[in-house]
Amino acid sequence: MRHRIIVLGAGYTGAFAAGRLARRLRREDVAITLVNAEPDFVERVRMHQLAAGQDLKSRPFSGMFAGTGVELRLAKVTGVDVDRKTVAVAGADGAEELGYDTLVYALGSGWNAQGVPGTAEHAFEIAGRPGALRLRERLARLDAGQAVVVVGGGLTGLEAATEIAETRPDLDVALAARGGLGDWLSSKGREHLRKVVGGLGITVYEHAAVTGVEADRVATADGRAIPAAVTVWTAGFAVHPIAKATALEVTGTGQIMVDGTMRSVSHPDVYAVGDAAMVMGPGDKPLRMSCASGVPTAWQAVDAIAARLTGGKLPNVPIRYFNQCISLGRKEGLIQYVTADDRAVRSALTGRLAAVYKELVCKGAAWGVANPTFGLPMRRRRVTRERVAAGSAVAASA
Ligand SMILES: Cc1cc2nc3c(=O)[nH]c(=O)nc-3n(C[C@H](O)[C@H](O)[C@H](O)COP(=O)(O)OP(=O)(O)OC[C@H]3O[C@@H](n4cnc5c(N)ncnc54)[C@H](O)[C@@H]3O)c2cc1C
């Protein structure tokens, strides 16, 4: 009997995890199944580009995983029963239950309306492809001079506002930020950001906490009403409710609590990676939802699974940050170097070079997904029956 490993979600972290599992473990020992709702890889980090009207490269999974030993299942995950060790999926052939021995949960996140009134009815979002395509279609119908307000001064908000303003200079683009514009950046980074944002004609509303969204405006806590034919909501991400509906130990927001090997603290057969996991990073700060820290969580989980199944050494690689890569349209960018725990240091790369750097980072991540078993040596190890039995015993007593 092969050890059954199911990876849920083929975003950046799930796809990386499935490929790395195939490299680390032997086909005769493990059956790896990757479940994803969509037939192609969605480059979430480019959703603002898609919304602004750019066409993204099509990246079908069928070709990517062919010959890797990873079985791809196109189906929507509708539930997970961590006590019975089953996953409920709904695909073209109807509803089905899949059994696992080890589960890697990588279902990512969506947008976070944060309970602000009117957001669900009137705001657009770019956390995933359907939202980005909806916004794209709406932006295309806007006439010159109409107002677009991007809510959220974080990385996604900055990327969205600059991308839209660069593509549609005829629109009146504004950015509403809860704090000061780029107030977490170094002074060099902040200055550059102000220069680019000003150059693109974006109106910035600082210290503007948005308290309501209507069809034609957004309201702020200090009583302002900012005209908005389109409101783009980018204030954070929220995980899907699936994990919260299980017996897994999760945070109040539904992220799965894991240890340093990305193993669930309540169910040892379950690993969680990427946005779906609550991972403590350097300085005992939770990692933020990002590819930058999410992909290393996938590596760590896979190396831990392989080590536990084969008797190898458990990985203990601290997950840290190096930089924040921010695109500011297609011609400008900002690479803010940071400490291990994500605080800005003085140096930053700006301008055209930063835009090229960011583009290479995005291309590199997509290349890694598209070549899941390429690059690393094939350190495939035998799964030992004793190890599997020991793992099951731990699971049973947990
Ligand atoms: C516009 C934008 C720009 C960003 N820019 C950056 C950046 O520059 N740098 C950075 O580090 N991060 C960036 N991020 C954040 C980054 O995209 C996420 O943190 C990252 O995608 C998380 O990876 P993940 O694998 O956990 O989840 P995801 O990439 O979201 O993948 C989840 C996968 O699970 C699938 N799925 C979800 N639910 C189900 C279900 N019920 N059934 C089956 N399949 C399902 C999805 O289809 C998807 O394939 C950006 C995000 C956005 C939206």
The ligand as an SDF file (V2000), in Angstrom:
LIG
                    3D

 53 58  0  0  0  0  0  0  0  0999 V2000
   -2.8580   41.4810   -6.5620 C   0  0  0  0  0  0  0  0  0  0  0  0
   -1.9660   40.7020   -5.6550 C   0  0  0  0  0  0  0  0  0  0  0  0
   -0.6050   40.9590   -5.6610 C   0  0  0  0  0  0  0  0  0  0  0  0
    0.2420   40.2430   -4.8120 C   0  0  0  0  0  0  0  0  0  0  0  0
    1.5730   40.5180   -4.8610 N   0  0  0  0  0  0  0  0  0  0  0  0
    2.4170   39.7880   -4.0830 C   0  0  0  0  0  0  0  0  0  0  0  0
    3.8080   40.0080   -4.1500 C   0  0  0  0  0  0  0  0  0  0  0  0
    4.2810   40.8550   -4.9010 O   0  0  0  0  0  0  0  0  0  0  0  0
    4.6110   39.2610   -3.3630 N   0  0  0  0  0  0  0  0  0  0  0  0
    4.1160   38.3070   -2.5280 C   0  0  0  0  0  0  0  0  0  0  0  0
    4.9130   37.6680   -1.8290 O   0  0  0  0  0  0  0  0  0  0  0  0
    2.7910   38.0860   -2.4320 N   0  0  0  0  0  0  0  0  0  0  0  0
    1.9290   38.7950   -3.1820 C   0  0  0  0  0  0  0  0  0  0  0  0
    0.5840   38.5610   -3.1140 N   0  0  0  0  0  0  0  0  0  0  0  0
    0.0860   37.5560   -2.1710 C   0  0  0  0  0  0  0  0  0  0  0  0
    0.1980   36.1600   -2.7760 C   0  0  0  0  0  0  0  0  0  0  0  0
   -0.4380   36.1150   -4.0230 O   0  0  0  0  0  0  0  0  0  0  0  0
   -0.4320   35.1280   -1.8410 C   0  0  0  0  0  0  0  0  0  0  0  0
    0.0930   35.2770   -0.5620 O   0  0  0  0  0  0  0  0  0  0  0  0
   -0.1250   33.7330   -2.4010 C   0  0  0  0  0  0  0  0  0  0  0  0
   -0.7750   33.5460   -3.6320 O   0  0  0  0  0  0  0  0  0  0  0  0
   -0.5470   32.6610   -1.4040 C   0  0  0  0  0  0  0  0  0  0  0  0
   -0.2370   31.4170   -1.9560 O   0  0  0  0  0  0  0  0  0  0  0  0
   -1.0920   30.1330   -1.5460 P   0  0  0  0  0  0  0  0  0  0  0  0
   -0.5360   28.9860   -2.3180 O   0  0  0  0  0  0  0  0  0  0  0  0
   -1.1950   30.0450   -0.0890 O   0  0  0  0  0  0  0  0  0  0  0  0
   -2.5620   30.4600   -2.0790 O   0  0  0  0  0  0  0  0  0  0  0  0
   -3.1030   30.7530   -3.5350 P   0  0  0  0  0  0  0  0  0  0  0  0
   -2.0260   31.2410   -4.4410 O   0  0  0  0  0  0  0  0  0  0  0  0
   -4.2930   31.5960   -3.3410 O   0  0  0  0  0  0  0  0  0  0  0  0
   -3.5460   29.3310   -4.0680 O   0  0  0  0  0  0  0  0  0  0  0  0
   -4.6670   28.6540   -3.5430 C   0  0  0  0  0  0  0  0  0  0  0  0
   -5.1030   27.6300   -4.5570 C   0  0  0  0  0  0  0  0  0  0  0  0
   -6.1570   26.8760   -4.0000 O   0  0  0  0  0  0  0  0  0  0  0  0
   -7.2280   26.8060   -4.9310 C   0  0  0  0  0  0  0  0  0  0  0  0
   -8.4660   26.6940   -4.1710 N   0  0  0  0  0  0  0  0  0  0  0  0
   -8.9850   27.5880   -3.2880 C   0  0  0  0  0  0  0  0  0  0  0  0
  -10.1260   27.1030   -2.7680 N   0  0  0  0  0  0  0  0  0  0  0  0
  -10.3150   25.8910   -3.3220 C   0  0  0  0  0  0  0  0  0  0  0  0
  -11.3120   24.8870   -3.1740 C   0  0  0  0  0  0  0  0  0  0  0  0
  -12.3510   25.0180   -2.3440 N   0  0  0  0  0  0  0  0  0  0  0  0
  -11.1840   23.7570   -3.9150 N   0  0  0  0  0  0  0  0  0  0  0  0
  -10.1150   23.5740   -4.7400 C   0  0  0  0  0  0  0  0  0  0  0  0
   -9.1740   24.4820   -4.9190 N   0  0  0  0  0  0  0  0  0  0  0  0
   -9.2680   25.6280   -4.2310 C   0  0  0  0  0  0  0  0  0  0  0  0
   -7.1330   28.0770   -5.7340 C   0  0  0  0  0  0  0  0  0  0  0  0
   -7.7800   27.9300   -6.9980 O   0  0  0  0  0  0  0  0  0  0  0  0
   -5.6190   28.2360   -5.8470 C   0  0  0  0  0  0  0  0  0  0  0  0
   -5.1280   27.5170   -6.9440 O   0  0  0  0  0  0  0  0  0  0  0  0
   -0.2900   39.2520   -3.9500 C   0  0  0  0  0  0  0  0  0  0  0  0
   -1.6540   38.9870   -3.9610 C   0  0  0  0  0  0  0  0  0  0  0  0
   -2.4950   39.6930   -4.7970 C   0  0  0  0  0  0  0  0  0  0  0  0
   -3.9480   39.3750   -4.8120 C   0  0  0  0  0  0  0  0  0  0  0  0
  1  2  1  0
  2  3  1  0
  2 52  2  0
  3  4  2  0
  4  5  1  0
  4 50  1  0
  5  6  2  0
  6  7  1  0
  6 13  1  0
  7  8  2  0
  7  9  1  0
  9 10  1  0
 10 11  2  0
 10 12  1  0
 12 13  2  0
 13 14  1  0
 14 15  1  0
 14 50  1  0
 15 16  1  0
 16 17  1  0
 16 18  1  0
 18 19  1  0
 18 20  1  0
 20 21  1  0
 20 22  1  0
 22 23  1  0
 23 24  1  0
 24 25  2  0
 24 26  1  0
 24 27  1  0
 27 28  1  0
 28 29  2  0
 28 30  1  0
 28 31  1  0
 31 32  1  0
 32 33  1  0
 33 34  1  0
 33 48  1  0
 34 35  1  0
 35 36  1  0
 35 46  1  0
 36 37  1  0
 36 45  1  0
 37 38  2  0
 38 39  1  0
 39 40  1  0
 39 45  2  0
 40 41  1  0
 40 42  2  0
 42 43  1  0
 43 44  2  0
 44 45  1  0
 46 47  1  0
 46 48  1  0
 48 49  1  0
 50 51  2  0
 51 52  1  0
 52 53  1  0
M  END
$$$$
